Amino acid sequence: MPLKSLAEYVSLRLPAAMVTRVQHPHPMSTQPQTQCSQLLSQVNARVKAGGPYLDSNSFEIRRMLCEAQKITGDAYQAIERFITLGAIHQICGNEAEMRHNFSCAAKLDRSPRTAAAYCGALINMGYISEAQKEFIKIARPELGGLTCIESLGLLSMAITPLNDFYAAAQQMKIADLSAKHIEDAKRIQKILQEDDVTDQMVGQMLDDAGEILRARHLMRSAPCPSSYRICEDPYDDDSISIRWLVPVATDTASEMTFEYVDRFVRRFDKMPRCIGFSFLGTLC
């Protein structure tokens, strides 16, 4: 079961799947694509491509916002409207509007589906510490959305609750899980614990990387398999390498990495040796 890309969490597939199960007794039946899902597919394509934030005043964004505002009806449709608006504002870098719309959705819907959507948006905008807190709300296997939960946990490096999620899922004899991801999560937790590094510390590290991206008005374009790597060293302790792909030249990515290292050194009195981070440029 391949790990889905970060873009697929901006498209909010977990909420869509969960809503389908609530409203329709036969989840395997094909449902027509709604206006909401069409707009989220467009957001998904933009996030997957990465690059600069989109101009809020552009024709494309104004059209998408206008179409989203037309999603009216019952409480369910209001929730979908707010989630869609939040996702659109996300790709423009409009943090205040993104947060406002997800807050409105959460007031109407306290189920984990909205928290999952918000978690994905926070990850994309580089607010990893906050994403870890949202992840805790949804890391329960009985709620469904297993593939999405796995990936959100790895992308936010919420490793402790992710391993708790796996333990609960295995106790429930849920088979629809990635054996590789289960093993990776266990190994990552072991590596971090041996160096006294907490999930919260990793979240703070990645917050700095997110701030560097936002300062440049950039979205990263890293699918999850390229976001982390477990490095085995026969002569030393194993370590974790986190890498974010960014649609910039290699030299620019190197400058961003040097800026990150400077922040990293200033943040920690004792440097964690077990984990490293870098930006990788995708343009020549």
Residue pairs with C-beta under 8 A, 6 or more apart in sequence:
1 147
1 176
1 177
1 178
2 225
3 147
3 150
3 151
3 154
3 178
3 181
3 223
3 224
3 225
4 13
4 147
4 148
4 151
4 223
4 224
5 48
5 223
5 224
6 47
6 120
6 123
6 124
6 151
6 155
6 220
6 222
6 223
6 224
6 227
7 44
7 45
7 47
7 48
7 221
7 223
8 44
8 148
8 151
9 116
9 119
9 120
9 123
9 124
9 148
9 151
9 152
9 155
10 40
10 43
10 44
10 47
10 87
10 90
10 91
10 120
10 121
10 124
11 40
11 41
11 43
11 44
11 47
11 87
12 40
12 83
12 87
12 116
12 117
12 120
13 148
14 113
14 116
14 117
14 120
14 138
14 145
14 148
14 149
15 83
15 113
15 114
15 116
15 117
16 37
16 40
17 27
17 144
17 145
17 148
18 111
18 112
18 113
18 143
18 144
18 145
19 76
19 80
19 113
20 27
20 31
21 27
21 144
23 76
24 31
33 41
34 80
35 67
35 70
35 71
36 68
36 71
36 80
36 81
36 83
36 84
39 64
39 67
39 68
39 84
39 87
39 88
40 84
40 87
42 64
43 64
43 84
43 87
43 88
43 90
43 91
46 54
46 91
46 219
47 91
47 124
47 219
47 221
48 221
49 221
49 247
50 218
50 219
50 220
50 221
50 245
50 246
50 247
50 282
51 218
51 219
51 221
51 247
52 217
52 218
52 219
53 91
53 92
53 93
53 217
53 218
53 219
54 60
54 61
54 91
54 92
55 61
55 92
56 62
56 89
56 92
56 94
61 88
61 92
64 88
65 85
65 88
68 81
68 84
68 85
68 88
69 81
69 85
71 77
71 80
71 81
71 84
72 78
72 81
75 108
75 109
78 108
79 105
79 108
79 109
79 114
82 101
82 102
82 104
82 105
82 108
83 101
83 102
83 105
83 114
83 117
85 97
85 101
86 97
86 98
86 99
86 100
86 101
86 102
86 105
86 117
86 118
86 121
87 98
87 117
87 121
89 97
89 98
89 101
90 98
90 121
90 124
90 125
91 219
93 125
93 214
93 217
95 125
95 214
98 121
98 125
102 114
102 117
102 118
102 121
105 114
105 117
105 118
106 114
106 115
106 118
112 137
112 138
112 140
112 143
112 145
113 145
115 134
115 137
115 138
116 134
116 138
116 145
116 148
116 149
116 152
118 134
119 131
119 134
119 135
119 138
119 152
119 156
120 152
122 128
122 130
122 131
122 134
122 156
123 131
123 152
123 155
123 156
124 219
124 220
125 210
125 214
126 206
126 207
126 209
126 210
126 211
126 213
126 214
127 207
127 210
128 156
128 157
128 202
128 203
128 206
128 207
128 210
129 200
129 203
129 204
129 206
129 207
131 152
131 155
131 156
131 158
131 203
132 156
132 157
132 158
132 161
132 199
132 200
132 203
135 152
135 153
135 156
135 158
135 161
135 162
136 158
136 161
138 145
138 149
138 152
139 149
139 153
139 158
139 161
139 162
139 164
139 165
140 165
140 168
141 149
141 165
141 168
141 169
141 172
141 174
142 172
143 149
146 169
146 174
146 176
146 177
147 176
147 178
149 162
149 165
150 162
150 177
150 178
150 181
151 224
152 158
153 159
153 161
153 162
153 165
153 185
154 162
154 181
154 184
154 185
154 224
154 227
154 228
155 224
155 227
156 203
157 188
157 199
157 202
157 203
157 206
157 228
157 242
158 199
158 203
159 185
159 188
159 189
159 192
159 199
159 202
160 189
160 199
161 199
162 185
163 185
163 186
163 189
166 177
166 182
166 185
169 177
170 177
184 228
184 230
187 230
187 238
188 228
188 230
188 240
191 230
191 237
191 238
191 239
191 240
191 274
191 275
192 198
192 199
192 202
192 240
192 274
192 275
194 237
194 274
195 237
195 272
195 273
195 274
195 275
197 272
197 274
197 275
201 268
201 272
202 275
204 267
205 264
205 267
205 272
205 275
205 277
206 242
206 277
208 260
208 263
208 264
208 267
209 244
209 260
209 277
209 279
211 263
212 256
212 259
212 260
212 263
212 279
213 219
213 220
213 244
213 246
213 256
216 256
218 246
218 247
218 248
220 244
220 245
220 246
221 245
221 246
221 247
221 282
222 243
222 244
222 245
222 246
226 243
226 245
226 280
227 242
227 243
227 244
228 240
228 241
228 242
228 243
229 240
229 241
229 242
229 243
230 238
230 239
230 240
230 241
231 238
231 239
231 240
231 241
232 238
233 239
237 273
237 274
238 274
239 273
239 274
239 275
239 276
240 274
240 275
240 276
241 275
241 276
241 277
241 278
242 275
242 276
242 277
242 278
243 277
243 278
243 279
243 280
244 277
244 278
244 279
244 280
245 279
245 280
245 282
246 253
246 256
246 279
246 280
246 281
246 282
247 281
247 282
247 283
248 256
248 279
248 281
248 282
248 283
249 281
249 283
249 284
250 281
250 283
250 284
251 281
252 281
253 278
253 279
253 280
253 281
254 279
254 281
256 279
257 277
257 278
257 279
260 277
260 278
260 279
264 271
264 277
265 271
